[in-house]
């Protein structure tokens, strides 16, 4: 595999790394740190040693209707809608020296965005202020551009023929621009740890990638709202067909299950255990920009079975490219990018 092909391999597979860096949302608000469909395809693959950049724009349009309630920023609201556009800028370094027989990577994610939230009914919380004309039962809106909590990640991956697998961890640090009492926040304002394992079968001859990623999210306490989100299990699977070495299409399915209830004095709605299943598709394209291979991927999923969460449509637009990839030995894993 020549250096140019290796650079293309790294660009095609960086999605497998950034997918291990969850986006910033909260089960406290009927959402979660994990986002359906984010870790796949290429869920078990690390790119070759080098430095990579990724920008993933996340779109989410959803609602909790039917008179159901949820909590955001310490406020109890009902008939809520959210229209979120956020970007997650990622820097990734895959170290050149193998450790425990595998490739090791470290990453940093900086999220920012503007969640536009509208609640048909305000039931309780800091926004109830008669002087501001916000009595119980009023409708409220909030849309503020702000920075989320930074996320640190580490992962290690191995390869054996067409099989690739990895272990990953991510830590969300409460250092974002969280506004207590407000509906529009990208930051979580609590520590969150996410641990996952991914497996991919990548067959260059057939042009197929089959991936599965399972993970566990452990949530800390939000001191501003005194709300502690329960722990969560998540599962993502995908099947992707490479029509050419530059173009791929695929299907995605995801499932989320909160395994322990919410708690704390701020959890006014009780355990509020959530569940969601989402299905959708993806298309990816890699094009050279000068000598740099730039990969773009679009994903769209629909949440079809939901309990105690927002329900809506999810979209991703991911653009990634290598900043520098050193020469690697011929033992590097094969990729669809190397297909004739």
N, C-alpha and C positions, 0 to 999 in steps of 0.2 A: 504494500500500500504506500503510494507516494505521499509527500508532504501536502500537496494540494488536496488529495482525497481525504487525508487525515483531518485537514481543516474543515472540509465539508461534513465529515462524519461528526466532528465535535459540534458543529452548528446544528445539524439535524437532531442530535441527541441531547442538546442542552435542556430541552423541555422536560426530560426525565429528572433533571436536577431541580430546576425552578419549581417543578410540580411538588417537590417535597417541602417547599417553603410556603406554608399556608397564608392565606390572606386574612386581613383583620376584620372580623365581625364578632358578634357575641351571642351565645345562647341566651344570655340575660334578656335580649331583645327579641327572642324567638328566632334567632339566627345562630350561626356558629363560626368558630375560628376556621374550621375546614369548609371548603367550598366544593360542591359536587362536580366531579369531572376534572378537577385541577391536576391530579397526579399522573394522568394517562393522556396519550399513549407513551410508549417507551418508559413505562413506570419502573422497570428494574435496571435501567441502564445509566451508567455514568459516562460522560464524554472522556476523550483522552486527556492527559495532563495538559494544562494551559490555563489561561485566564479568559473568562467569558462575560458578556454583558447581555442582560435581558430586560425588556420592558413589557409587562403584561397589563393590558387595560381590561378591567373587569366591569361588566355591565349587569345590573340586576334590577328587574322591574317586577314587583310583587305586592301582595296585600294580605292582610288578615281581615276577612270580612265576616259576615254572619253574626255580628254583635260580639265576636270573640275578643278577648282582651290580651294584651301583652305589656311588657315593661321596657321603657327606654329612658336612660338617664335618670332613673328613679321615679319616672312618671308612669302611672297606669293609664293606658289608652286603649281605645276600641275602634274597630273599623279603620285600621291604619293601612296606608299605602307608602311604599318606598320606591324611589327611583335613584339608584346609586350608580355613579360613575367614579371609578377609582383606578389609580395606576400603582403598580408595584415594580419599583426599579431594583434590579438585582445585580450584584457583582458576585462572581463565582470563581474560585481558585481551586483547580484540581492539582494536587501536589505531584511533582515528578517522581518521587520515590515511593515505591509500593510499600504498604504496611499490612502485615498479616496476609500477604499474598493478594491484596486487592488495591484498587485505586481509592484515594481519600480526597474528599472535597470539603471546602469551607465556604460559606456564603453569608452575605448581608443583604437584607431586603428593607427598603425604605418605602412605605406606603403613604399615599396622600390621595385625597379625593373630596367629593361633595355629595353626601347622602341627602337627598331631598325627601323629607318625611312629612306626611299629612295624616292627621288623626281626626276622624269624624267626631269622636267623643273623648274629652279629657275627664278621667274619673278621679285621679288622685295624683299627688306629687308636687314637686317644686314649682311647676308652671301654673299652679292654681294661685292666682293673685287677683283679687277683686280690683285693686287699683289699676291693673293693666288690662282689665276687661276680660279676664280669663277665669270665670267661675266654673264650678263643676258642671259638666255637660257641654262645655264649649268645644268648638273645633279649633285645632291648632296646626300650624305649619312651621317647619324649620328647614333651612338649607344653608349650610355653612361649609366653605372650603377649609379643610384642616388636614394636618399631618397625623398619620397613624403611628402606632408603636413600632419601633425598629425590631426586626426579627433576625436572630443569628441561627445559622444552621450548620450541621456537619453530616457527612454521609460517607459510607464505604461500600464499594461495589466490586463484584467478582464476575468473571466470564469463563465459560467452558463451552466451546463450540458455538452453537446457536443459542445457548442459554445464558442469561444475564440476571443477576440478582443483587439487591443492595439493602442496606439498613440505613435509615435516616432519622435525624432528630432535629427539632426546631424549637427555639425559645423566643417567645414574644415578651419584650421588656416594657413595662409601663412607663414610657418616656415620651409619649406623643402629646399632641395638643388637645387633651380631653377637656371638655367643658361640662362640669357637673350640672345636672338639672336640665340639660338640653337634649333634644331629640336627635340632632345631627352630629354624630361623632364617628370618625374612622377608628380612632384609638380605642383600645379595650380598657385601659386603666387597671390592668391586673396582669400578673404573670400567667403565661400559658405555655405548657410543654406539649409537643406533639411528637409521637414516636411511630415509625412506620416501617414496613418491610414490603419490598416490591420484587416481582418476578416477571421477566419478559422472555418470550421465545421469538427470536428474530431470524427469519429464514430469508437470506438474500436471493436464493434461487426462485422461491415462490413469490417473493415480494410481500411477505406477511409479517406483521408484528402482533402478537397476542400478549397482553399485559394484565396483571392484577396487582393492586396495592391495597394492603390492609393496615389500619393504623388505630392508635388510641390517643385521645386528647385529654390531658389532665389540666383542669382549670383552677386558678387561684381565686382570691377574693377581691372584689372591687371595693376599696375602702370608702369611696365617695358615696356609693349606694348601699353598702353593707350587704351586697348580693354575692353569693358564691354559686357559680354555675357548676352543675354536675359533670361527671366524666362522660366521655363520648367515644363510641366506636364508629369507624367509617370504612367503607369498602368501595373500590373503584375497579372496573374491568373495561377493557377495550379490545377491539379487533380492527386492525388497520391494514389496508391494501395499498402498496406502492404501485401506482400505475406507470410511473417512470422513476428514476432515482431522484427527480426533483419534486414530483407531485404525488400526494397520498390522500386517500379518503378513508374514513372509518366510522365506527359506531361506538358509543360510550354508554355505560350504565353505572349508576352510583347508588349506594344505600348508606344511610346514617341512622344510628340508634343511640339515644342518650341512655346510659346504663345505670347512672345514679341520679337522683333528683336534685333540683336546685335547693339551696338552703341559705340560712342567714336571716337576720331581722329584716333585711330589705326585700326578701322574696315574698311579696304580698300575695302572689297567686299560687303559693305552695310549690310542690316539687317541679311542676311544669316540664315534665320529661317530654322531649321532642323526638320525632321520627320523620324521615323523608326518603323517598325514592325518586330518582331523576334519570331520564333517558335522553339521548341526543346523538349528535354527529359531529364530525370534525373534518377539516380539509387543511392540508399543509403544502407549502411551496417553498423551495429554496432557489434563490437566484444569485448570481455573482454581481457584486458591486465593486468594480475594479478587480482586485484579487481577493476580496473578502466575500465569502459565502454568507448571505443573509437569509435566515429562515423566518418565515411568517406562518402562523397557524391560527385558524379561526375555529372556535368551538361554540356550539349552541345546545343547551339542554333545557328540558321542560320538567319541572317538578310535578309529578303525577300522583303521588300518595303522600300526604302531609298530615302531621299531628303536632299541635302546639308550636307552629312555626309559620313564618311567611310562606306563601306559595306563589311561584311566578316563573319567569324565564331568565336563564343565566346565559351570558355571553362572554367570551374571551377573545381578545386580539393580542397575540403574542409575537413579538419581534426579537430575535436574538442573533448574536454573531460573536465570533471569537475575537478577542483583543490580541491574542498571541498564543500560538500552539507550538511547542518545541517538537523537534523530530522524535518519533516514538518507534520502538522496535517492532519488528514484523509480527510479534506475538499479540499486538493490539487486536481486539475483537473485530471481526468482519462486520460490515454494515451494508445496508441497501445502497448507500452512496457509492460503493465500490462495484456495483453491478455494471456489466458492460452495456 
